[in-house]
């Protein structure tokens, strides 16, 4: 008898050609670092110089920047669905083109119209190219096993401000703010774009309808999980937005000198990275809800230390805030994956990001007003929000997967 030859499935061949997961995480973490440094972290260093160069108040520049953040709430759900269907390789690659176009427009802007157009492009580019899109891309590639990859890219991109702020300051000091924008545009085109296009693999085919239904039966999310997670991410996002904008000012209001506040502020970045290493190592075997609960408690604990020690506690406050924020960033990616599974991940995280983006956009203005009125006691608002976020996660009650009827015997 002639031996039958079984053709090797195309999917197996394609999987064999996929780059090593460590290489994918390193490439995506690097492109994320550059995307964050050249967009979200840009205004902190160049905002005042750009406003002065265009002859407008600094407040106007940051109002346009805040409006750009709202575009993430508008386009996030659509892009999540797009990544669910087709994967994120093309989306992340195009994001570098859009970011580069926005940075070029910003570098060439002559007034408010050019500024608005530039930040509209940058807002769309941030929606396409920052963490939410990267998390959805990794989940589309690796499914339930994406948790370690998500943590990995946040470990690398946790240095975005550490790299981006001094680089932007050096570009602006040596050449000017316009040239700094153009340099970051070139970095997106020549470094980040090739990394996303050449290293990220194409997404595997979507499972067949019957297979997807079987997978859905295995995942039984708790009742009310979506509104609970939306509340958690919204409240913690407000705290993040408020303290990112006003941390140094708040520490000075708490009694720290300007120099001490700056030194304490530099501890936030390393604290984020150390907390992510802790999540990657010791917390890796636990359900991500435990990381999310711990993360929500860290800021209130830091505030308690600050209240007890006064100015001597500012370093502990900054470290606790940074560590909590670092773990919450990971929870944004891993908690929806653990609760709902990989099917429809991009769409769900896009919807969950809407209230969080609105909170981040409103937080600097609202917290600033409160800080003006009540001073250091403004921290009671952020502490209360984090405690309510912590409490909300205890409402998640897992339910068993529905029983599958046994197959009829022949």
C-alpha positions in Angstrom: 0.0 0.0 0.0 1.1 3.4 -0.8 1.8 5.6 2.2 -0.4 8.6 2.4 1.4 11.9 2.9 -0.3 14.3 5.2 0.3 17.9 4.3 1.6 20.1 7.1 -1.1 22.7 7.9 -0.3 26.2 6.8 -1.0 27.5 10.3 1.8 25.3 11.7 4.2 26.5 9.1 3.3 30.1 9.8 3.7 29.6 13.5 7.2 28.2 13.0 8.2 31.3 11.2 6.9 33.7 13.9 9.7 35.6 15.8 10.5 34.6 19.3 8.1 36.1 21.8 11.0 37.7 23.7 12.0 39.5 20.5 8.4 40.7 19.9 8.2 42.0 23.5 11.5 43.8 23.2 10.6 45.4 19.8 7.1 46.4 20.9 8.4 47.7 24.2 11.0 49.8 22.4 8.5 51.2 19.9 6.1 51.9 22.8 8.8 53.8 24.7 9.5 56.0 21.6 5.8 56.6 21.0 5.1 57.6 24.6 8.2 59.8 24.7 7.3 61.6 21.5 3.6 62.2 22.2 2.1 62.0 25.7 5.3 63.0 27.5 6.2 65.8 25.1 4.1 68.7 26.5 5.7 68.4 30.0 9.0 69.6 28.5 8.1 71.5 25.3 4.7 72.9 26.2 5.8 76.2 27.6 8.3 76.8 24.8 5.8 75.9 22.1 3.2 78.3 23.7 5.7 81.1 23.9 6.9 80.5 20.3 3.3 80.7 19.0 2.5 83.7 21.1 -0.3 82.1 23.3 -0.8 81.4 27.0 0.5 78.1 28.2 -3.0 77.3 29.4 -4.2 77.4 25.8 -1.6 74.9 24.7 -2.5 72.4 27.5 -6.2 72.9 26.7 -5.6 71.7 23.2 -3.5 68.8 24.5 -6.3 67.8 26.9 -8.8 67.9 24.0 -6.5 65.6 22.0 -6.7 63.1 24.8 -10.5 63.0 24.4 -10.0 61.6 20.8 -8.8 58.4 22.5 -12.2 58.0 24.0 -13.9 58.6 20.6 -11.8 56.3 18.5 -10.6 53.7 21.1 -13.6 51.3 20.8 -13.4 51.3 16.9 -9.7 50.6 16.9 -10.2 47.8 19.5 -12.7 46.1 17.2 -10.3 46.5 14.3 -7.5 44.8 16.2 -9.8 42.0 17.3 -10.6 41.2 13.6 -7.2 41.8 11.9 -4.5 42.1 14.6 -2.5 45.1 15.6 0.6 45.0 13.4 -0.8 47.4 10.7 -2.6 49.6 13.3 0.6 50.1 15.3 2.7 50.7 12.1 0.2 53.3 10.8 0.2 54.9 14.3 3.9 55.9 13.8 3.0 57.5 10.5 0.2 59.5 12.1 2.4 60.5 15.1 5.2 61.6 12.7 2.7 63.6 10.7 1.4 65.3 13.8 4.9 66.1 15.0 5.8 67.6 11.6 2.7 69.7 11.8 3.5 70.8 15.3 7.1 71.7 14.3 5.7 73.8 11.4 2.8 75.4 13.3 2.4 79.1 13.1 -0.7 79.7 15.3 -3.7 78.1 16.9 -5.0 76.4 13.8 -1.7 74.6 13.1 -1.5 73.6 16.8 -5.1 72.2 16.8 -4.4 70.2 13.6 -1.1 68.9 15.0 -2.7 67.7 18.2 -5.7 66.2 16.4 -3.2 64.0 14.5 -1.2 63.3 17.6 -4.4 62.4 19.5 -5.4 59.9 16.8 -1.8 58.5 16.7 -1.8 58.0 20.5 -5.1 56.2 20.3 -3.6 53.9 17.6 -0.2 53.4 19.1 -0.1 53.5 22.9 -0.8 50.9 25.5 -4.4 49.9 24.8 -3.6 49.1 21.2 -0.4 47.3 22.2 -2.2 45.2 24.8 -4.9 44.3 22.3 -2.2 43.3 19.8 -0.5 41.0 22.2 -3.7 39.4 23.3 -4.7 38.8 19.6 -1.3 37.1 19.2 -1.0 35.1 22.4 -4.5 34.8 23.8 -4.6 33.7 27.4 -0.8 33.7 27.6 -0.5 37.4 26.9 -0.2 38.5 30.5 3.6 38.1 30.7 4.1 39.9 27.4 1.9 42.8 28.5 3.9 43.1 31.7 7.1 42.9 29.6 6.3 45.9 27.4 5.3 48.0 30.4 8.6 47.2 32.0 10.5 48.6 29.0 8.1 51.5 28.3 8.2 52.4 31.9 11.4 54.3 31.0 9.6 56.5 28.4 9.6 59.6 30.6 13.2 58.8 31.8 14.3 58.8 28.2 11.8 61.3 26.7 12.1 64.2 29.1 15.8 64.7 29.0 16.0 64.0 25.2 13.3 66.6 24.5 15.0 69.1 26.8 18.3 68.5 25.1 16.8 68.8 21.6 15.1 72.0 22.6 18.1 73.5 24.3 20.5 72.6 21.5 18.3 73.3 18.4 14.9 74.7 19.4 11.4 73.2 20.0 10.5 73.0 16.3 13.6 71.0 15.5 12.8 68.8 18.6 9.4 68.0 17.1 11.0 67.1 13.8 13.6 64.9 15.4 10.9 62.9 17.2 9.0 62.6 13.9 12.1 61.1 12.3 12.5 58.7 15.3 8.9 57.5 14.7 9.5 57.0 11.0 13.0 55.5 11.1 13.0 53.5 14.3 9.6 52.8 15.7 7.8 52.2 12.4 10.3 49.5 11.2 10.2 47.8 14.5 6.4 47.5 14.5 6.2 46.4 10.8 9.2 44.1 10.5 9.2 42.4 13.9 5.5 42.1 14.9 4.0 39.0 13.4 0.6 38.9 11.6 -2.3 37.8 13.8 -3.3 34.2 13.6 -6.6 33.3 12.0 -9.7 33.8 14.1 -11.2 30.6 15.5 -14.1 29.0 13.8 -17.6 30.0 15.0 -18.1 26.7 16.8 -14.7 26.8 18.4 -15.3 30.4 19.6 -18.6 29.4 21.2 -16.9 26.6 23.0 -14.3 29.1 24.3 -17.0 31.5 25.4 -18.6 28.7 27.5 -15.4 28.2 29.4 -15.2 31.9 30.3 -17.9 32.9 32.8 -17.3 36.5 33.8 -18.8 37.7 37.0 -22.1 39.6 36.8 -21.7 43.3 36.3 -18.0 42.9 35.5 -18.0 45.5 32.8 -19.4 48.4 34.9 -17.2 47.4 37.8 -14.0 47.5 35.8 -15.1 50.7 34.1 -15.5 52.3 37.5 -12.2 51.0 38.7 -10.3 52.2 35.7 -12.1 55.6 35.6 -11.5 56.4 39.3 -7.8 55.3 39.2 -7.3 57.2 35.9 -8.6 60.4 37.5 -6.0 60.0 40.3 -3.2 59.3 37.8 -4.2 62.3 35.6 -4.4 64.6 38.6 -1.1 63.7 40.2 0.8 63.5 36.9 -0.1 67.1 36.3 0.2 68.4 39.9 2.6 66.1 41.8 5.4 68.6 42.3 3.0 71.4 43.2 1.2 69.2 45.6 4.4 68.1 47.3 5.4 71.8 47.7 2.0 72.5 49.2 2.6 69.7 51.6 5.7 71.5 52.9 8.5 70.2 50.7 11.0 72.6 49.1 11.1 72.9 45.4 14.3 70.9 45.2 13.0 68.2 47.5 9.8 67.9 45.5 11.8 67.4 42.3 13.9 64.8 43.9 10.8 63.0 45.2 9.2 63.2 41.8 12.2 61.4 40.2 11.4 58.4 42.4 8.0 57.8 40.6 9.5 56.2 37.5 11.8 53.7 39.3 8.9 52.9 41.6 6.7 52.0 38.7 9.3 49.7 37.2 10.0 48.0 40.5 6.3 47.4 41.1 6.0 45.9 37.6 8.9 43.6 38.3 7.1 42.6 41.5 3.9 41.9 39.5 5.9 39.9 36.9 7.7 37.8 39.6 5.9 37.3 42.9 2.3 38.1 41.7 2.5 36.2 38.5 0.9 33.1 39.8 -2.1 35.0 41.3 -5.2 36.3 39.6 -4.6 39.9 38.3 -7.4 41.1 40.5 -5.1 40.8 43.5 -2.5 43.1 41.8 -5.3 45.5 41.0 -6.5 45.6 44.6 -2.9 46.1 46.0 -2.3 48.8 43.4 -5.4 50.8 44.5 -4.3 50.7 48.1 -0.8 52.0 47.6 -1.7 55.6 47.0 -3.9 55.9 50.2 -1.1 54.2 52.2 1.4 56.8 50.9 -1.0 59.6 51.7 -1.3 58.2 55.3 2.5 58.2 55.7 2.6 61.8 54.4 -0.1 62.8 56.8 1.7 61.2 59.7 5.2 62.4 58.9 4.6 65.7 57.1 7.4 66.8 54.7 9.5 63.9 55.8 7.1 61.6 54.1 7.1 63.0 50.6 9.5 60.4 49.3 7.3 57.6 50.6 4.2 59.3 49.1 5.9 59.5 45.7 7.1 55.9 45.8 3.7 54.6 46.8 2.0 56.6 44.1 4.4 55.5 41.4 4.3 51.8 42.4 0.5 51.8 42.4 0.3 53.6 39.1 2.8 51.1 37.6 0.7 48.1 38.7 -2.6 49.8 37.5 -1.1 50.1 34.1 -0.6 46.4 33.9 -4.1 45.7 35.3 -5.6 47.7 32.4 -4.3 45.0 30.2 -4.3 41.8 32.3 -7.6 42.2 34.3 -10.0 42.2 31.3 -8.0 39.3 29.8 -8.3 37.2 32.9 -12.0 38.0 33.4 -13.4 37.8 29.9 -10.8 35.9 28.0 -9.1 36.9 24.7 -12.2 36.8 22.5 -13.4 40.4 21.8 -10.6 41.8 24.0 -9.8 44.8 21.9 -13.5 45.9 21.7 -14.0 45.5 25.5 -10.8 47.4 26.5 -11.8 50.1 24.0 -15.1 50.5 25.7 -13.5 50.4 29.2 -11.1 53.1 28.2 -13.8 55.7 27.4 -14.7 56.8 31.0 -11.0 56.5 31.9 -10.0 58.9 29.1 -12.6 61.4 30.0 -11.4 61.2 33.6 -7.7 61.7 32.6 -8.7 64.8 30.5 -10.8 66.4 33.3 -8.5 65.5 36.3 -5.7 68.1 35.9 -8.2 71.0 35.7 -10.5 69.8 38.5 -7.7 68.7 40.9 -5.9 72.0 40.2 -9.0 74.0 41.3 -9.4 71.9 44.4 -5.7 72.3 45.2 -6.1 76.1 44.9 -9.1 76.0 47.3 -8.2 73.5 50.0 -4.4 73.0 49.6 -3.0 69.7 50.8 -6.4 68.4 51.8 -7.1 67.9 48.0 -5.4 64.6 48.4 -8.5 63.3 50.3 -10.3 63.3 46.9 -7.7 61.0 45.3 -7.5 58.8 48.4 -11.3 58.4 48.4 -11.4 57.6 44.7 -8.7 54.9 45.1 -10.4 53.4 48.2 -13.7 53.2 46.2 -11.8 51.5 43.4 -10.4 49.0 45.8 -13.8 48.3 47.3 -15.4 47.9 43.8 -13.2 44.9 43.0 -14.6 43.0 45.9 -18.0 43.1 44.0 -16.6 40.8 41.4 -18.1 37.4 42.2 -17.0 34.7 39.8 -19.7 32.3 38.6 -19.2 28.8 37.3 -19.2 28.2 33.6 -22.5 26.8 32.3 -22.6 23.0 32.2 -22.3 21.4 28.8 -24.8 18.7 28.0 -23.2 15.3 27.4 -23.1 14.1 23.9 -25.8 11.6 22.9 -24.5 8.0 22.7 -24.8 6.1 19.4 
